[in-house]
């Protein structure tokens, strides 16, 4: 399903295969995951300094915290945005107000 995070075991497989030298296209075919999803997890791991060799030494909970912590930040931003909708909606009804 689109937009749902992959299981941490799937992310471990992605990082492991990439560490073995497999390309993004090959990993995509083998695991049935889109190339963009693979690129996203590889970028997240790289930006957090997580080496492919270190994946097996971390527990699933630790990896989940390291790699998937950005999801909560996005939800916080969405909540803040939704709080602004009533104010913006009322201002849009005023003459001369545009976005």
PyMOL commands that set and color helices and strands:
alter all, ss='L'
color gray80, all
select helices_A, chain A and resi 8-19+24-31+35-47+52-54+60-68+70-92
alter helices_A, ss='H'
color red, helices_A
deselect
rebuild
show_as cartoon
